[in-house]
Amino acid sequence: MTTATPTVIADAPSVSRRQEPQVPRHRGRRPATGWLGVAPLMAFAVIVLGLPVAAMAVGSVTITTDTGATEFTGANFAASFDGPYLESLLGSVKLSALSAFIATVVSLPIAYAIVTSRFRGLRAAVLSASGVIANFGGVPLAFAFVATLGNAGVLTGFFGLADKGWSLYSFWGLAIVYLYFLIPLMVLTLTPALDGLKPQWREAAQNNRATGFQYWRHVAFPILFPTLLSGFVLLFGSAFSAYATAAAMVGSSIPLVTVKIASALTGDVLVGQGNVALALGMNMIIVAGIVMGIQLLLQRRSSKWLS
């Protein structure tokens, strides 16, 4: 009887043999030079924005005595929250919030009509016009409205608005002027968000027998709400910082913080209120910083759904 001898393959690798880890080759690290591209922009921002803000911050907490010495004090900020200065700050907040809210409500159906329109030429024309109108402001805008809706304006005389109690140089008149550039700005903000609404969401709602109102209430509006609130904050900041249009049209008849700062710097009403004006400017910077922070948070939240 012959016994089979197993064949041993000498070259077969052992199963239990461990493979030695490969040692990575050390390569020389390249110097990080990406920051050189943004260095000129950062330097420009520091010079143009940083230095004026630093000077404003120092001037807002200092005062010059009769002997010419400089002393640190909080009286400037205390004065900025008292009397006519506080009234101007509240007036700017009221005007900005009201005009931003109206512009947000009016812009939503306009932007939706643009997105759902089948005419590409109409969409391109409206968006192009909105981009131009949103950047039209200052003294030319004030002159255009004075010539149109002023006391001797074309439309005022044609429709007899003066006999009906209309006045452009009032709170509501200034709000209408602000709406002229706030509504196009909001249309430009909402159009990309409305484009981000996926058709599958509406189809899914229709398959579940949801009406159009239920779709907007439970699906579309919750997704668009961060964008709407972000756009409202953007409009608020734009209206809050406007100066030239209000100064050229109503002057100091309506209390606004930007006009009050200019009056305090030039000494039109009281002399020696320059440091109080700097404190008012710091209040505006604080409000603008809060507005920008809220807007960035809302944009980050809305981008999760609309990206």
Secondary structure, DSSP 8 states (H G I E B T S, - for coil): ---------TTS--TT-----------------GGGTTHHHHHHHIIIIIHHHHHHHHHHTEEE-TTS-EEE-SHHHHHHTSHHHHHHHHHHHHHHHHHHHHHHHHHHHHHHHHHH-S-HHHHHHHHHHHHHHHT--SHHHHHHHHHHHSTT-HHHHHHTTGGGT--SSSHHHHHHHHHHHHHHHHHHHHHHHHHTS-HHHHHHHHHTT--HHHHIIIIIHHHHHHHHHHHHHHHHHHHHT--HHHHHHTTTSS--HHHHHHHHHHTSSSTT-HHHHHHHHHHHHHHHHHHHHHHHHHHHHHHHHH-
